[in-house]
Amino acid sequence: MGISHNIKCVIPFFVFLIIMSFGENFKKCRKEINLSQKDVAKKLGICQSNISDWENDVSRPEYEKLIQLAEIYNVTLYQLLGINEPR
């Protein structure tokens, strides 16, 4: 019981840490090219509050918006999501 209980506690926490980094990466990429949330929202044709929600890990962008964000920020999807690129 002790081992399986510990695993159940550790895995969700680890997944939570990975998920939390997405918003931070979105914000970092945006700030590196000196755009405001409003600027990005206008380019995507959405509300500024959507950008805020993504950066604060309240919600996640749709796949199409991820691709557009990567293009706007001039980064790969891997970089945008904070994932190591395969070699």
C-alpha positions as a Markdown table, in Angstrom:
| # | Residue | x | y | z |
|---|---|---|---|---|
| 1 | Met | 0.0 | 0.0 | 0.0 |
| 2 | Gly | 2.8 | 2.5 | 0.9 |
| 3 | Ile | 4.6 | 2.3 | -2.5 |
| 4 | Ser | 1.5 | 2.5 | -4.6 |
| 5 | His | 0.1 | 5.3 | -2.5 |
| 6 | Asn | 3.3 | 7.3 | -3.0 |
| 7 | Ile | 3.3 | 6.8 | -6.7 |
| 8 | Lys | -0.3 | 8.0 | -7.0 |
| 9 | Cys | 0.8 | 11.2 | -5.2 |
| 10 | Val | 4.0 | 11.8 | -7.2 |
| 11 | Ile | 2.7 | 11.3 | -10.7 |
| 12 | Pro | -0.1 | 13.9 | -10.6 |
| 13 | Phe | 2.2 | 16.4 | -9.1 |
| 14 | Phe | 4.8 | 15.8 | -11.8 |
| 15 | Val | 2.2 | 16.2 | -14.5 |
| 16 | Phe | 1.0 | 19.4 | -12.9 |
| 17 | Leu | 4.6 | 20.8 | -13.1 |
| 18 | Ile | 4.8 | 20.0 | -16.8 |
| 19 | Ile | 1.5 | 21.6 | -17.6 |
| 20 | Met | 2.3 | 24.7 | -15.6 |
| 21 | Ser | 5.3 | 25.4 | -17.7 |
| 22 | Phe | 3.3 | 25.9 | -20.9 |
| 23 | Gly | 1.9 | 29.3 | -19.9 |
| 24 | Glu | 5.3 | 30.5 | -18.7 |
| 25 | Asn | 6.8 | 29.5 | -22.1 |
| 26 | Phe | 4.1 | 31.3 | -24.0 |
| 27 | Lys | 4.7 | 34.5 | -22.0 |
| 28 | Lys | 8.5 | 34.2 | -22.3 |
| 29 | Cys | 8.3 | 33.8 | -26.1 |
| 30 | Arg | 5.9 | 36.8 | -26.4 |
| 31 | Lys | 8.1 | 39.1 | -24.2 |
| 32 | Glu | 11.2 | 38.1 | -26.2 |
| 33 | Ile | 9.8 | 39.8 | -29.3 |
| 34 | Asn | 8.3 | 42.7 | -27.3 |
| 35 | Leu | 4.6 | 42.1 | -28.0 |
| 36 | Ser | 1.8 | 42.8 | -25.6 |
| 37 | Gln | -1.0 | 40.3 | -25.0 |
| 38 | Lys | -3.2 | 42.7 | -26.9 |
| 39 | Asp | -0.8 | 42.7 | -29.9 |
| 40 | Val | -0.8 | 38.9 | -30.1 |
| 41 | Ala | -4.6 | 38.7 | -29.6 |
| 42 | Lys | -5.1 | 41.1 | -32.6 |
| 43 | Lys | -2.8 | 39.0 | -34.8 |
| 44 | Leu | -4.8 | 35.9 | -33.9 |
| 45 | Gly | -8.2 | 37.6 | -34.2 |
| 46 | Ile | -9.1 | 36.7 | -30.6 |
| 47 | Cys | -9.7 | 38.5 | -27.2 |
| 48 | Gln | -6.7 | 39.6 | -25.1 |
| 49 | Ser | -8.3 | 37.6 | -22.2 |
| 50 | Asn | -7.6 | 34.4 | -24.2 |
| 51 | Ile | -3.9 | 35.2 | -24.2 |
| 52 | Ser | -4.0 | 36.0 | -20.5 |
| 53 | Asp | -5.7 | 32.7 | -19.8 |
| 54 | Trp | -3.1 | 30.7 | -21.8 |
| 55 | Glu | -0.2 | 32.4 | -20.1 |
| 56 | Asn | -1.7 | 31.9 | -16.6 |
| 57 | Asp | -2.5 | 28.2 | -17.3 |
| 58 | Val | -6.2 | 28.8 | -17.0 |
| 59 | Ser | -6.9 | 27.3 | -20.4 |
| 60 | Arg | -5.0 | 26.0 | -23.4 |
| 61 | Pro | -5.0 | 27.2 | -27.0 |
| 62 | Glu | -6.4 | 25.1 | -29.8 |
| 63 | Tyr | -3.9 | 23.3 | -32.0 |
| 64 | Glu | -4.3 | 25.8 | -34.8 |
| 65 | Lys | -3.6 | 28.7 | -32.5 |
| 66 | Leu | -0.5 | 27.0 | -31.2 |
| 67 | Ile | 0.8 | 26.9 | -34.8 |
| 68 | Gln | 0.0 | 30.5 | -35.3 |
| 69 | Leu | 1.7 | 31.5 | -32.0 |
| 70 | Ala | 4.8 | 29.6 | -33.0 |
| 71 | Glu | 4.8 | 31.5 | -36.3 |
| 72 | Ile | 4.2 | 34.9 | -34.6 |
| 73 | Tyr | 7.0 | 34.3 | -32.1 |
| 74 | Asn | 9.3 | 32.8 | -34.7 |
| 75 | Val | 9.9 | 29.6 | -32.7 |
| 76 | Thr | 9.2 | 25.9 | -33.2 |
| 77 | Leu | 6.3 | 24.2 | -31.5 |
| 78 | Tyr | 8.8 | 22.4 | -29.3 |
| 79 | Gln | 10.3 | 25.7 | -28.2 |
| 80 | Leu | 6.8 | 27.2 | -27.6 |
| 81 | Leu | 5.8 | 24.3 | -25.4 |
| 82 | Gly | 9.2 | 24.0 | -23.6 |
| 83 | Ile | 9.9 | 20.5 | -24.9 |
| 84 | Asn | 13.3 | 19.3 | -26.0 |
| 85 | Glu | 13.4 | 18.8 | -29.7 |
| 86 | Pro | 14.1 | 15.3 | -31.0 |
| 87 | Arg | 17.5 | 14.7 | -32.5 |
